[in-house]
């Protein structure tokens, strides 16, 4: 079965099979990975400020730095007055979260051709007026402003900027970022610094306490049936119940097929780079795969591989597109291949700090040649660390995908084996499910997914079979 523009139903780390026993094994693997008590890593990406102030008298139009619109806060002087941006919305971070890293992205430029004039420093503030911890000198960390508008990242997912942070401090309206000139001798040239916006990304971990369960070996009778009667949820939210039956195929639509990056059917061992699943409500399906570990830009050897087992109904050349996100030129590529053989690498074509559809070639080719109809495996490998992968698009056509899930694309889920979905819904609708058309006396699989009510991160999904009898 294929589906159009729907949310992924299952997350698995092993090769799926439509039979219930194999599906249960897959979900057991997930449970081991997502067991309650194991801290989950979460990223809140590129949050913008709502308040702008400055110290001294050097900054003009500070409110222009609240959004990316090419209208800038400007500075020309020799003093060290700070531009202060605060009021970032991190309300989604749980109170119990442990902050693990903070990244600041400065979008700006300086009009001077002298590099030392373009040197600035950035710090974080807890009270909205004073820098805490350590500052970052742009000339030291390699982010000195250019003479044209660009994006510059300071900090990373494990950098706490020389101090400690609580969730309450991050969520406080006075938490923010402060930027000032770092060249005490230069007066600069007009308009000097131009700061379009500054973003903050926060990485944190949270230990979930919720759980999901299904009572095994149950029989439900009649029409409608109550799926909640054979399942339970503790400290859980966003529950989703799914009933599948029979088997299906993950068929590639020649005119355009979309696969979520996290819907892989298997993953390989590794000695170098590896993939991390990151929860992010702004992307397709609410998750993306981030490349971590050790980069290898010369070979896929030792790098973790994600496999997407699919079925081709035709042979020939298919174009591969990715929806990716790169911070800079050192995090902008990923290997691709077919049936375990790497054919090339794609990059974001020098487009940074935004999600983009691309089939720009880093090396090799951006196509796969399918020699026979039937089952084959599409592959991706880690190439550069910090790269983000949201989705994959496969087509024989000449179209350029755009937006989130490309318009008209057939979406398939190799993680679930593309089994036939008979029902999907929340707890309220699961309490009264219409069984019209179901096979009397048949065996069906119930899958239950949800988020931890404290952390907001996915709980270990659970799955089991039940029998339905139409009496």
Secondary structure, 3 states (H helix, E strand, C coil): CCECCCCCCCCCCCCCCCCHHHHHHHHHHHHHHCCCCCEEEEEEEEEECCEEEECCCCEECHHHHECCCCCCEEECCCCCCCEEEECCCCCCCCCCCEEEEEEEEEEEEECCCCHHHHCEEEEEECCCCCEEEEEEEHHHHCCCCCCCCEEEEEEECCCCCCCCCEHHHHHCCCCEEEEEECCCCCCCCCCEEEEEEEEEEEEEEEECCCEEEECCCEEEECCCECHHHHEEEECEEEEEEEEEECCCCCEECCCCEEEECCCCCEECCCCCCEEEEEECCCCHHHEEEEEECCCCCCCCCCCCEEEEEEEECCCEEEEEEEEEECCCCCCCEEEEEECCEEEEEEECCCCCCCCEEECEEEEECCEEEECCCEEEEEEEEECCCCCEEEEEEEECCCCCCCCCCCCCCEEECHHHCCCEEEEEECHHHHCCECCCCCCCCCEEEEEEEEEECCCCCECCCEEEEEEEECC
